[in-house]
Amino acid sequence: MESATQALSKLNINGDSVPNLQKNLSLLSPEQIELAKMLVEMGQSHLFQHWPEPGVDDEEKKAFFDQVALLNSSYPGGLASYIKTARELLADSKAGKNPFDGFTPSVPIGENLNFGDENFIKFEEAGVREAQNAAFVLVAGGLGERLGYNGIKVALPMETTTGTCFLQHYIESILALQEASCRLTQGKYERDIPFVIMTSDDTHARTLQLLESNSYFGMKPSQVNLLKQEKVACLEDNDARLAGDPQNKYRIQTKPHGHGDVHSLLYSSGLLNKWIDAGLRWILFFQDTNGLLFKAIPASLGVSATKQYHVNSLAVPRKAKEAIGGITRLTHADGRSMVINVEYNQLDPLLRATGILMEMSTLILELGPYIEELKKTGGAIKEFVNPKYKDSSKTSFKSSTRLECMMQDYPKTLPPSARVGFTVMNTWLAYAPVKSNPEDAAKVPKGNPYHSATSGEMAIYRANSLILRKVGVKVDDPVQQVFNGQEVEVWPCITWNPKWGLTFSEVKSKVSGSCSISQRSVMAIKGVNVFLEDLSLDGALVIKSVDEAEVRIGGSLRNKGWILENVDYKDTSVPEEIRIRGFRFNKIEQLEKHYSEPGKFDLKA
């Protein structure tokens, strides 16, 4: 067996010798020497050019290989595969190659649903029945800096009437689905729905702390798994030379790889086989700041179960020039076809003539076929690269780049026989992401969605108001107001927890008689058995009740209520989660009742 010195002495590839590395060979373990060989063979000798003599920074040199080992082990196929793929994609990028050349777009197979109609209700009930056969995966690797919020995005209040954060809402929605599914199946299944959260170095500890400090928001800790995503190496040029970290010459610069890593993480975790053995059938992926999503999930899951889709994407109609992707079937001249999400920067040239402009916010996969596909790929998702070039010669970058992958590109590798479809929902019901800071949102052309904390909260009130209208409540029309430079519709500020009304049928069962709510009203319901009977609300009403309490609310309720006050985004004396909305509630007067004991109660104004 050749010695380490002999092994590295051979690595004079294309005249690229590594004397500084050879001098430090005695510091390295056999495993580290193999990594060194790989790096040199892949044209990465520049990483060692600055290495001093042995005895200087030896611990830093060893730490360098610890990082290389992590980068190598966390990428399917290792660093050599990453560099090889990067060179191919960078060459295509420089040449201006379009990945969709030769493909023709057409309308994919799907189901269009309209909230509250007979078809919607049918699919919604089917989805609730099927919920105990599902696992939920939240892709939550990001911080809220882009929003003007320094915490993790899932800790951001979804709405400020109750202060419920996104993660709490998601967990309470899953638990409500779990209970509703058990009721519909008459207790035949009493399975805890698994919940996975994909985190990153930036969010892992803070996500765990948020869960632990809030007792997992009522979910059993055994139901929750956190899978941490690793970053990937940055690239400094078209030859895919790995970029050194500007802060530390003994480190490689790294950046996030994209949420497509969720597939390889699930595959390597062993959870998928555990779920299939437990009888689960579905896995549902969703992203981190869409407060409306769970209003559409039951019906979408029902579509998957009824239509037996291997892949089902939740979609909404897309406005022209809106910065969200679109779902389409692409058919190649050679017969290949796929149903995928196409990113918005590729939409106009590809889809302008077809009008297939829909945004994918959730992916529902049938677990069995998903596992079989991952056995072939290891969970690796087709990647892309998006370098920012200094000039039209495309010979150098403004800053380092990296390979990226997207969760929703999973269908790209599926065979033509795979049953891939979509479910289209009303936009007002299903889609109100929070991803833009106030300055960027204020620049959005009038009529296009802001996708800000301001519009995200107002969308929740709009959706709840429209849902109540659908079940017969007279809800006043909204007024237009401007917050943080964004003109939004202000509906009555109505919220309820998922256990009160997760589905159309549940909400309808809680409302009877002639009910009305004025535009300036606020109503927050946190309870299960709370019933509105001939209620006329003009003010603020806050109800909290334990599950065993049955509360019936009626009559004419009037008070001074809560008033929305403008907040200056630049006023640092105001908490940032309020500043980024541009408003806060001045709680002048409300009727607030807490029912902490079992029993039957009437609240007549």
C-alpha positions in Angstrom: 0.0 0.0 0.0 1.5 3.4 -1.0 2.3 5.9 1.7 0.5 9.2 2.1 3.6 11.0 0.7 3.7 8.8 -2.3 0.0 9.3 -2.9 0.2 13.0 -2.9 3.5 13.2 -4.8 1.5 11.8 -7.8 -0.9 14.7 -7.7 0.8 17.0 -10.1 -2.3 17.3 -12.3 -2.0 19.6 -15.4 1.1 21.1 -13.9 -0.8 21.9 -10.7 1.5 20.8 -7.9 0.7 21.1 -4.2 4.0 21.6 -2.3 2.3 23.4 0.6 -0.1 20.5 1.1 2.7 18.0 0.9 4.7 19.8 3.6 1.8 19.4 6.0 1.0 15.8 5.2 2.0 14.5 8.6 -0.8 16.4 10.2 -3.5 14.5 8.3 -5.3 11.3 8.9 -5.7 8.7 6.2 -9.3 9.8 5.6 -8.1 13.5 5.3 -5.4 12.5 2.8 -8.1 10.9 0.6 -10.1 14.1 0.8 -7.0 16.1 -0.1 -6.4 13.8 -3.1 -10.0 14.3 -4.3 -9.7 18.1 -4.0 -6.4 18.2 -6.0 -7.8 15.9 -8.6 -10.8 18.1 -9.0 -8.7 21.2 -9.6 -8.9 22.7 -6.1 -5.2 23.1 -5.4 -5.7 26.8 -4.9 -7.2 26.1 -1.5 -3.7 25.1 -0.2 -1.6 27.9 -1.7 -1.5 30.0 1.4 -0.8 27.1 3.8 2.3 27.8 6.0 4.9 25.4 7.3 3.9 22.7 9.8 3.7 24.1 13.3 1.7 27.2 12.2 -2.1 27.1 12.4 -2.1 23.3 12.6 -5.5 23.2 14.3 -7.0 25.4 11.6 -5.6 23.1 8.9 -7.3 20.1 10.6 -10.5 22.1 11.0 -10.4 22.8 7.2 -10.6 19.1 6.6 -13.4 18.7 9.1 -15.4 21.2 7.0 -14.5 19.4 3.8 -15.6 16.0 5.3 -19.0 17.6 6.2 -19.4 19.1 2.8 -18.5 15.8 1.2 -20.8 13.6 3.3 -23.8 15.9 3.2 -24.0 16.0 -0.6 -25.2 13.0 -2.6 -22.2 11.7 -4.5 -19.8 13.8 -2.5 -17.9 17.0 -3.3 -16.4 15.5 -6.5 -20.0 15.1 -7.9 -20.9 18.6 -6.7 -17.9 20.1 -8.6 -18.6 18.0 -11.7 -22.2 19.1 -11.8 -21.3 22.7 -11.2 -18.9 22.7 -14.2 -21.6 21.4 -16.5 -24.2 23.8 -15.3 -21.9 26.8 -15.4 -20.9 25.9 -18.9 -24.6 25.8 -19.9 -25.2 29.1 -18.1 -22.3 30.8 -19.9 -23.5 29.5 -23.2 -27.1 30.8 -22.5 -28.5 27.3 -22.8 -32.3 27.1 -22.0 -33.1 24.0 -20.0 -36.6 24.0 -21.6 -35.4 24.1 -25.2 -37.4 21.6 -27.3 -40.3 21.5 -24.8 -43.9 22.7 -25.6 -46.1 23.8 -22.7 -49.7 22.6 -22.4 -52.5 22.4 -19.7 -51.8 19.6 -17.2 -54.4 17.4 -15.6 -55.9 18.9 -12.5 -58.9 19.8 -10.4 -60.3 23.3 -10.1 -62.1 23.9 -6.8 -64.3 26.7 -5.7 -64.6 27.1 -2.0 -67.9 26.1 -0.5 -69.5 24.4 -3.5 -70.6 20.8 -3.6 -67.4 19.5 -5.2 -65.2 21.3 -2.7 -67.1 20.0 0.3 -66.9 16.4 -1.1 -63.1 16.6 -1.5 -62.7 18.4 1.9 -64.4 15.6 3.7 -62.3 13.0 1.8 -59.2 14.9 2.8 -60.1 15.0 6.5 -60.7 11.2 6.5 -57.3 10.7 4.8 -55.4 13.1 7.2 -54.4 10.4 9.6 -52.6 8.6 6.8 -50.5 11.7 6.1 -47.2 13.2 7.4 -46.5 16.9 7.2 -43.1 18.5 6.4 -42.5 22.2 6.9 -39.5 23.6 5.0 -38.4 26.3 7.5 -34.7 27.0 7.0 -34.9 30.8 6.8 -34.5 33.9 8.9 -36.9 36.8 8.6 -34.2 39.4 7.7 -35.7 39.8 4.2 -38.9 40.9 5.9 -37.3 43.3 8.3 -37.6 40.8 11.1 -34.6 39.5 13.0 -36.1 36.3 14.3 -36.9 33.0 12.6 -39.7 33.3 10.1 -41.9 30.7 11.8 -41.8 32.7 15.1 -43.3 35.8 13.3 -46.9 36.5 14.4 -49.2 35.4 11.6 -51.8 38.0 12.8 -51.7 40.5 15.7 -55.3 40.1 16.9 -54.2 37.1 18.9 -50.4 37.1 18.3 -50.4 33.5 17.0 -47.1 32.8 15.3 -46.9 30.8 12.1 -45.5 27.6 13.8 -48.2 27.6 16.4 -50.9 27.9 13.7 -49.4 25.1 11.7 -49.2 22.8 14.7 -52.7 23.6 15.8 -54.0 23.0 12.3 -52.3 19.6 12.1 -53.8 18.7 15.5 -57.2 19.9 14.4 -56.9 17.7 11.3 -55.9 14.8 13.5 -58.9 15.1 15.8 -61.3 15.7 12.9 -60.0 12.7 11.1 -60.5 10.5 14.2 -64.1 11.8 14.6 -65.0 11.1 10.9 -63.6 7.6 11.1 -65.4 7.0 14.4 -62.1 6.4 16.2 -61.0 3.7 13.9 -57.7 5.4 13.6 -56.1 7.3 16.5 -52.8 7.9 14.9 -50.6 10.9 15.8 -49.8 12.7 12.6 -46.0 13.0 12.2 -44.6 16.5 11.7 -41.1 17.2 10.3 -39.4 20.6 10.3 -36.4 21.2 8.0 -34.1 23.7 9.7 -30.7 25.2 8.9 -27.7 26.3 10.9 -29.4 29.7 11.2 -32.7 28.4 12.5 -32.2 25.0 14.2 -31.5 26.0 17.7 -34.1 28.8 17.7 -36.8 26.5 16.3 -36.1 24.0 19.0 -36.2 26.7 21.6 -39.5 28.0 20.3 -41.0 24.6 20.5 -39.7 23.7 23.9 -40.6 27.0 25.5 -44.2 26.6 24.3 -44.6 22.9 25.1 -44.6 22.2 21.4 -47.9 24.2 21.1 -49.8 21.2 22.3 -48.2 18.6 20.1 -46.4 15.6 21.5 -42.7 16.0 21.2 -42.5 12.5 19.9 -44.6 13.6 16.8 -42.0 16.3 15.9 -38.7 15.7 14.1 -36.2 18.4 13.2 -33.9 17.7 10.2 -31.1 20.1 9.8 -30.0 21.1 6.3 -26.3 21.6 5.6 -24.9 24.3 3.3 -22.9 23.7 0.1 -19.6 25.1 -1.1 -19.5 28.4 -3.0 -18.0 28.6 -6.5 -15.7 31.5 -7.5 -15.5 31.0 -11.3 -16.7 29.1 -14.4 -14.2 26.3 -13.6 -16.1 25.6 -10.4 -13.1 26.5 -8.2 -14.3 26.4 -4.6 -14.4 29.9 -3.0 -12.4 30.6 0.1 -14.3 32.2 3.1 -13.4 35.9 3.2 -13.5 35.7 7.0 -11.2 32.7 7.4 -8.5 31.5 4.9 -8.8 28.0 6.3 -12.5 27.7 5.4 -14.6 27.3 2.2 -17.3 29.8 1.8 -20.8 28.2 2.0 -24.4 29.1 1.2 -27.8 27.4 1.4 -28.5 24.8 -1.2 -32.2 25.4 -1.4 -35.2 23.6 0.0 -34.9 20.7 -2.4 -32.6 19.2 0.1 -35.6 18.1 2.1 -35.9 15.0 -0.1 -32.4 13.7 0.6 -32.7 14.5 4.3 -36.0 12.5 4.6 -34.4 9.7 2.6 -31.3 9.5 4.8 -33.3 10.0 8.1 -35.1 6.6 7.9 -38.4 8.3 8.6 -40.0 7.3 5.3 -39.7 3.6 5.9 -41.0 4.1 9.4 -44.0 5.9 8.1 -44.8 3.3 5.4 -44.5 0.5 7.9 -47.0 2.4 10.1 -49.5 2.5 7.3 -49.1 6.1 6.2 -49.9 6.9 2.6 -49.2 10.6 2.0 -46.5 13.1 2.7 -47.4 16.8 2.5 -44.7 19.5 2.0 -45.3 23.2 2.7 -43.3 26.4 3.2 -43.0 28.7 6.1 -45.1 31.9 6.0 -48.4 31.3 4.3 -51.1 31.8 6.9 -54.0 30.7 4.6 -52.5 27.4 3.5 -54.4 25.0 5.9 -57.7 26.3 4.7 -57.0 24.6 1.4 -55.1 21.5 2.6 -58.0 19.2 3.5 -59.7 19.5 0.1 -56.3 19.2 -1.7 -55.5 16.0 0.2 -59.0 14.8 -0.7 -58.2 15.3 -4.4 -55.0 13.3 -4.1 -56.8 10.4 -2.4 -59.7 10.5 -4.8 -57.7 10.9 -8.0 -54.9 8.7 -6.8 -52.2 11.3 -7.7 -48.6 10.3 -7.1 -47.9 14.1 -7.1 -50.4 16.8 -6.4 -49.4 20.5 -6.4 -51.6 23.1 -4.7 -51.9 26.1 -7.1 -53.7 29.4 -7.4 -54.3 31.6 -10.4 -51.3 33.8 -11.2 -51.5 37.5 -12.2 -49.4 38.6 -15.1 -45.9 39.7 -14.1 -46.4 38.4 -10.6 -43.1 37.1 -9.1 -44.3 33.5 -8.5 -43.9 30.4 -10.6 -46.4 28.5 -12.8 -47.3 24.9 -13.2 -47.4 23.4 -16.7 -47.0 20.1 -18.6 -43.9 20.2 -20.7 -43.7 17.8 -23.7 -40.4 17.4 -25.6 -40.1 16.6 -29.3 -38.6 13.3 -28.3 -41.6 12.2 -26.4 -40.5 13.1 -22.8 -43.0 14.9 -20.7 -43.2 16.3 -17.2 -45.5 18.4 -15.0 -43.5 20.9 -13.1 -43.3 24.3 -11.5 -41.5 26.8 -13.8 -39.9 29.7 -12.0 -41.3 33.2 -12.7 -38.2 34.4 -14.5 -38.7 31.7 -17.1 -42.5 32.0 -17.3 -43.1 34.9 -19.8 -41.0 33.4 -22.6 -42.3 29.9 -22.0 -46.0 30.3 -21.0 -47.2 33.7 -22.3 -49.2 32.0 -25.1 -50.8 29.3 -22.9 -52.0 31.2 -19.8 -51.1 28.3 -17.5 -49.9 30.7 -14.8 -50.4 29.2 -11.4 -48.3 29.2 -8.3 -47.3 26.1 -6.4 -47.3 26.5 -2.6 -47.7 22.9 -1.4 -46.7 19.4 -2.7 -48.7 16.3 -1.7 -46.9 13.0 -2.6 -48.1 9.5 -2.4 -45.6 7.9 0.0 -45.0 4.5 -1.6 -44.1 5.7 -5.1 -42.1 8.5 -3.5 -39.9 6.1 -1.6 -39.4 4.0 -4.7 -38.2 7.0 -6.7 -35.9 8.1 -3.9 -34.3 4.7 -3.9 -33.1 5.5 -7.4 -31.9 9.1 -6.7 -31.1 9.1 -3.0 -33.2 12.2 -2.8 -31.0 14.3 -5.1 -33.0 16.9 -6.9 -32.1 18.4 -10.3 -30.0 21.5 -9.6 -29.5 24.9 -11.3 -27.0 27.7 -11.0 -27.6 31.4 -11.2 -24.3 33.3 -11.3 -24.3 37.1 -11.4 -21.7 38.0 -14.1 -19.6 41.1 -14.0 -20.2 41.8 -17.7 -21.5 40.3 -20.9 -18.4 38.2 -21.5 -19.6 36.0 -18.6 -16.0 35.2 -17.6 -16.2 36.3 -14.0 -18.7 36.7 -11.2 -19.7 39.7 -9.1 -19.7 37.4 -6.1 -19.5 33.7 -5.5 -22.4 31.5 -6.5 -23.5 27.9 -5.7 -25.7 25.2 -6.9 -29.3 25.3 -5.8 -32.3 23.0 -5.9 -36.0 23.3 -5.3 -38.4 21.1 -3.4 -41.0 21.3 -6.2 -38.6 20.1 -8.9 -39.0 16.5 -7.6 -41.4 15.6 -10.5 -38.6 16.3 -13.1 -37.2 12.8 -12.7 -40.5 10.9 -12.7 -41.4 8.5 -15.5 -44.3 9.4 -17.9 -46.5 6.8 -16.2 -46.4 8.8 -12.9 -49.8 10.4 -12.1 -48.9 14.1 -11.7 -51.7 16.7 -11.3 -52.6 19.8 -9.4 -55.4 21.4 -7.4 -56.4 25.0 -8.1 -57.9 27.0 -5.2 -59.3 30.5 -4.8 -56.4 32.8 -4.2 -58.2 34.5 -1.3 -58.6 31.2 0.4 -55.2 29.6 -0.1 -52.3 32.0 -0.8 -51.0 35.0 1.1 -47.2 34.5 1.7 -45.2 36.9 3.8 -41.8 37.3 2.1 -41.3 41.1 1.3 -40.1 43.9 3.5 -42.2 47.2 3.6 -39.9 49.1 1.3 -40.0 46.5 -1.4 -43.7 45.9 -1.0 -44.4 49.6 -1.4 -42.8 49.5 -4.8 -45.1 46.8 -6.1 -47.3 48.1 -9.0 -50.9 48.8 -7.8 -53.1 45.8 -8.2 -50.4 43.2 -7.7 -50.1 41.4 -4.3 -47.6 42.9 -1.9 -46.7 39.5 -0.2 -45.8 41.5 3.0 -46.6 41.2 6.7 -49.2 43.9 6.1 -51.0 42.1 3.2 -50.5 38.7 4.8 -52.4 39.7 8.0 -55.1 41.5 6.1 -55.6 38.4 3.8 -56.4 36.3 6.9 -59.2 38.7 7.9 -60.5 38.8 4.3 -60.5 35.0 4.1 -62.3 34.6 7.4 -64.8 37.3 6.4 -65.5 35.6 3.1 -65.9 32.2 4.7 -68.5 33.6 7.1 -70.3 35.2 4.2 -70.4 31.7 2.5 -72.1 30.2 5.5 -74.7 33.0 5.7 -73.3 35.7 7.9 -73.8 39.3 6.8 -70.3 40.7 6.8 -69.8 44.4 5.9 -67.6 45.3 2.9 -64.0 46.3 3.6 -62.6 49.8 3.5 -59.3 50.8 1.8 -56.4 52.0 4.1 -52.7 52.6 3.5 -50.1 51.1 5.8 -46.3 51.3 5.1 -47.1 52.6 1.7 -49.4 49.7 0.8 -53.1 50.2 0.1 -55.0 47.2 1.4 -58.6 46.1 2.0 -59.4 46.2 5.7 -62.1 43.7 6.5 -63.5 42.9 10.0 -60.5 41.5 11.9 -61.9 38.0 12.4 -59.8 35.1 13.6 -60.4 31.6 15.0 -58.3 28.7 16.0 -58.2 25.7 13.6 -60.2 23.5 16.1 -63.1 25.8 15.8 -63.4 25.8 12.0 -60.9 23.9 9.9 -63.3 23.1 7.1 -66.3 24.7 5.5 -68.6 22.2 7.1 -67.3 22.9 10.6 -67.7 26.6 10.3 -71.2 26.2 8.9 -72.2 24.0 11.9 -71.1 26.7 14.3 -73.3 29.5 12.8 -77.1 29.8 12.8 -79.8 32.3 12.5 -79.3 35.9 11.3 -75.7 36.9 12.1 -74.0 40.1 11.1 -70.6 41.7 11.7 -69.7 45.3 11.0 -66.6 46.4 9.2 -64.9 47.9 12.3 -65.4 44.8 14.4 -62.9 42.4 15.8 -63.8 38.8 16.7 -61.3 36.2 18.1 -62.5 32.7 18.9 -60.2 30.2 20.7 -62.3 27.2 21.5 -64.1 24.2 19.9 -67.7 24.4 20.9 -68.4 28.0 20.4 -71.7 28.8 18.5 -72.8 32.0 16.9 -76.6 32.3 17.1 -78.4 35.5 15.8 -75.3 37.5 16.7 -75.0 41.2 15.7 -71.5 42.3 16.4 -70.3 46.0 16.2 -67.2 46.1 18.3 -64.7 43.7 19.7 -65.4 40.2 21.0 -62.8 37.8 22.4 -63.9 34.3 23.5 -61.6 31.6 25.0 -63.0 28.2 26.1 -61.8 24.8 27.0 -62.9 21.9 24.8 -65.5 20.7 27.3 -67.3 24.0 27.4 -70.2 24.7 25.1 -70.7 28.4 24.6 -73.6 30.0 22.6 -73.3 33.7 21.7 -76.1 35.8 20.5 -77.9 39.1 20.6 -76.7 42.6 19.7 -73.2 43.3 21.0 -71.9 46.9 20.8 -68.8 48.5 22.2 -66.1 51.0 21.3 -63.9 48.1 20.0 -60.3 48.2 18.8 -59.0 50.8 16.4 -56.2 50.3 13.9 -53.5 52.9 14.2 -50.7 53.6 11.8 -47.2 52.8 12.8 -44.1 54.3 11.2 -41.8 51.5 9.9 -38.8 53.6 10.9 -39.9 54.0 14.5 -37.5 51.7 16.3 -39.3 52.2 19.6 -42.0 49.9 18.2 -41.3 46.1 18.1 -40.2 45.1 14.6 -43.0 42.5 14.2 -45.4 45.5 14.5 -43.4 48.0 12.5 -43.2 45.7 9.4 -47.0 45.7 9.3 -47.4 49.5 9.7 -50.3 49.2 12.1 -51.2 48.1 15.6 -54.5 47.7 17.6 -55.5 50.3 20.1 -57.7 48.1 22.3 -60.2 50.7 23.6 -63.0 48.3 24.7 -64.0 44.7 24.2 -66.2 42.0 25.5 -63.8 39.2 26.6 -64.9 36.0 28.2 -62.9 33.0 29.3 -64.7 29.6 29.9 -62.2 27.5 31.8 -64.7 24.9 33.2 -66.8 22.2 31.4 -70.5 23.0 31.0 -73.0 24.8 28.9 -73.0 28.6 28.7 -75.1 31.3 27.1 -73.7 34.8 26.3 -76.5 37.1 25.3 -75.6 40.7 24.6 
